[in-house]
Amino acid sequence: QVHLVESGGGSVQAGESLRLSCAASGIIVRNNAMGWYRQAPGHQRELVARIFTSGNTDYEYDAKGRFTISRDSAKNTVYLQMNSLKPEDTAVYYCNINPPYYTYWGQGTQVTVSS
């Protein structure tokens, strides 16, 4: 059974940073394309960043240049380093494989950015 547990969210001021973690069990993150997704109130869940099995990465929206996705194979964990946070980054952040599988969604971690 696959479990993806997100952590690291919090409330910060605009311009500050957070690092999110996604601890995986039941899958091996280096053998899967993994993504970070977010869902803001009243909006659909959207892809923010993904890391392929090759280690290549891809970013959506204006995350490029501010966010960095990475993985630690030894810890079977995927990270999202978020710098220069903006109020519009406020959302619940989730990890999943890419493309996502519906039973793999976890509880997510809340990120709140105030101006």
C-alpha positions in Angstrom: 0.0 0.0 0.0 1.3 3.4 -1.0 1.5 6.2 1.6 2.8 9.7 0.8 3.1 11.9 3.8 3.7 15.6 3.3 5.1 17.9 5.9 6.9 21.2 6.3 4.2 23.7 5.6 3.5 26.7 7.8 2.6 30.4 7.9 5.3 32.8 6.6 5.6 36.3 5.3 6.0 37.2 1.7 9.6 36.7 0.6 10.4 34.0 3.1 11.1 30.3 2.4 9.8 26.9 3.2 11.0 23.4 2.5 8.3 20.8 2.0 9.0 17.1 2.4 7.1 14.0 1.1 8.0 10.8 2.7 7.0 7.8 0.6 6.3 4.2 1.5 5.1 1.5 -0.8 6.8 3.0 -3.8 10.4 3.9 -4.7 10.5 7.6 -5.6 13.6 7.3 -7.8 11.7 4.8 -10.0 8.7 7.1 -10.5 8.2 10.6 -11.9 7.1 12.5 -8.8 5.2 15.7 -8.6 4.3 18.4 -6.1 0.8 19.8 -6.6 -1.2 22.5 -4.8 -4.8 23.4 -4.3 -5.9 26.9 -3.3 -9.4 27.6 -2.0 -11.9 27.7 -4.8 -9.3 26.4 -7.3 -8.5 23.0 -8.9 -5.5 21.1 -7.8 -2.6 22.0 -10.1 0.9 20.7 -10.8 3.7 22.9 -9.4 6.9 20.9 -10.1 7.9 17.4 -11.1 11.1 15.3 -11.1 11.6 12.5 -13.6 13.3 9.2 -13.0 16.3 10.7 -14.9 16.5 13.4 -12.3 15.4 16.1 -14.8 12.9 18.6 -13.4 10.1 20.7 -14.7 8.2 23.6 -13.2 4.8 25.2 -13.8 3.6 28.8 -13.6 6.0 31.2 -12.0 7.5 28.5 -9.8 10.5 28.3 -12.1 13.3 30.2 -10.5 11.7 30.3 -7.1 11.0 26.6 -6.3 13.3 23.6 -6.5 12.1 20.0 -6.5 14.6 17.3 -5.4 14.7 13.8 -4.0 16.7 11.8 -1.6 16.8 8.2 -2.7 18.3 6.9 0.6 15.3 8.5 2.5 12.8 7.8 -0.2 11.7 11.4 0.1 10.9 14.2 -2.3 11.4 17.8 -1.4 10.2 21.2 -2.6 12.3 24.1 -1.6 10.2 27.3 -2.0 11.9 30.6 -1.9 10.6 34.2 -2.4 7.1 33.1 -1.4 4.2 35.2 -2.5 0.6 35.4 -1.1 -0.7 33.7 -4.2 1.4 30.6 -3.3 -1.0 30.0 -0.4 -2.5 26.6 -0.8 -2.5 23.0 0.4 0.5 21.3 -1.1 0.5 17.6 -2.0 2.9 15.1 -3.6 2.0 12.2 -5.9 3.4 10.4 -8.8 3.2 12.2 -12.1 0.7 11.8 -13.6 -1.1 11.5 -10.3 -2.9 8.4 -9.1 -6.1 9.0 -7.2 -5.5 6.6 -4.3 -2.1 8.1 -3.6 -3.2 11.5 -2.4 -2.3 12.2 1.2 -3.5 14.9 3.6 -1.2 17.6 2.2 0.5 20.4 4.1 -0.9 23.9 4.4 1.3 26.8 3.2 0.0 30.3 4.1 1.9 33.4 2.9 0.9 36.8 4.2 1.8 40.1 2.7 
